[in-house]
Amino acid sequence: MIELSAAAPDSKKRLDRFLHEKLPDFSRSRLQDWIRQCRVLVNGTASSPAAPLRDGDRVTVEPGPPAPLHAVAERIPLSILYEDENMVAVDKPAGMVVHAGAGVHSGTLVNALLARFESLSSTGGELRPGIVHRLDRYTSGVLLVAKHDAAHRALAAQFSGRGISKIYLALVHGAVERESGRIEKPISRDPVRRVRMTARLATGRSAITTYKVLERLKGFTFLEVRISTGRTHQIRVHLSDLGHPVAGDPLYGAPREVAGMPPLGRYFLHAHSIRFRHPATGEEVSVSAPLPRELEAWKKALASPPS
């Protein structure tokens, strides 16, 4: 157990910042994990990473187990959409984290990849072997993985140069007014709720999302969505800012329950297809993943009249 005391200069400091100053041997993200796991108490009470301290506050820290220094192989089923000696495309299921972080160190896509393939690129580091890009935990769909560093660099260059075409399928709340549209608003971290991103500030990284209506359902709209930038939570943020949050996404304004419907348990957001140049041959490759059965069933139930 580590015991600390806040002094006058620490007044109004965020708890995570205070801890990082006092315990520099631990990363800020790891300290934030401990706070969320209630391993850090302020005056005997659990708090949040952003909570401001006061002069005289007593802070106790119960360090958690060390994070793994490298990812380990775990035999977890994978759906392979495309594979050759340079790369692989997988259909990531909703609920699976891509790589370790934020308190998750097992059951990730990386753990599964290490058990399935003999070698993966090392460009992303020991915790992210092979990982060129990511999908949110509760988003499913196509994700590219590099087997060696040259393939990783070639694919990463296409992502950064906006040379990769990605199509998503999304079901959003409400009736989207226009049949198609373009959202071009910068995205930045929400200054109040740090787990969210926002498109409501003048600052941030440029982000472009286009959409097309595929189907209109009672209370919902089914969209084809394309992104030419890959910002954190981009589709979820932009569609929410449009007034139409993705179904199953309460963080960005979707209701937790829909009357008469079973719980969705994930975002109704699916990375349907991706088109890119092969990292070795330069030839155009297109890979698609069908809409998951649970999403098809939920949409079908939504469209069917009650019996």
PEQUIBEL-V401202 format. One record per backbone hydrogen bond with DSSP energy under -1.0 kcal/mol. CO is the residue of the C=O (numbers start at 1). NH is the residue of the N-H. If there is no record, write none. Layout:
# PEQUIBEL-V401202
CO/NH ; CO/NH
This chain:
# PEQUIBEL-V401202
2/61 ; 4/59 ; 6/56 ; 7/10 ; 8/11 ; 10/13 ; 13/53 ; 14/18 ; 15/19 ; 16/20 ; 17/21 ; 18/22 ; 19/23 ; 23/26 ; 27/31 ; 28/32 ; 29/33 ; 30/34 ; 31/35 ; 32/36 ; 33/37 ; 34/39 ; 35/38 ; 39/62 ; 41/60 ; 42/45 ; 45/42 ; 48/51 ; 49/16 ; 51/15 ; 53/12 ; 54/57 ; 57/6 ; 58/43 ; 59/4 ; 60/41 ; 61/2 ; 74/76 ; 79/91 ; 82/89 ; 86/147 ; 87/84 ; 88/145 ; 89/81 ; 89/82 ; 90/143 ; 92/141 ; 93/96 ; 97/109 ; 98/110 ; 101/104 ; 104/101 ; 108/112 ; 109/113 ; 110/114 ; 111/74 ; 111/115 ; 112/116 ; 113/117 ; 121/130 ; 122/125 ; 126/71 ; 128/131 ; 130/146 ; 136/139 ; 137/95 ; 138/267 ; 140/271 ; 141/92 ; 143/90 ; 145/88 ; 146/121 ; 148/152 ; 149/153 ; 150/154 ; 151/155 ; 152/156 ; 153/157 ; 154/158 ; 155/159 ; 156/160 ; 157/161 ; 158/163 ; 159/162 ; 165/275 ; 167/272 ; 167/273 ; 168/225 ; 169/270 ; 170/223 ; 171/247 ; 172/221 ; 179/213 ; 181/211 ; 183/209 ; 187/205 ; 188/198 ; 193/196 ; 196/190 ; 198/188 ; 205/187 ; 208/228 ; 209/183 ; 210/226 ; 211/181 ; 212/224 ; 215/222 ; 217/220 ; 219/174 ; 220/217 ; 221/172 ; 222/214 ; 222/215 ; 223/170 ; 224/212 ; 225/168 ; 226/210 ; 231/234 ; 233/237 ; 234/238 ; 235/239 ; 236/240 ; 237/241 ; 238/242 ; 239/244 ; 240/243 ; 245/173 ; 246/249 ; 247/268 ; 249/252 ; 249/254 ; 250/253 ; 258/261 ; 267/269 ; 268/171 ; 269/140 ; 270/169 ; 270/272 ; 271/142 ; 272/289 ; 273/167 ; 274/287 ; 275/165 ; 276/285 ; 278/282 ; 283/278 ; 285/276 ; 287/274 ; 292/296 ; 293/297 ; 294/298 ; 295/299 ; 296/300 ; 297/301 ; 298/302 ; 299/303 ; 300/304
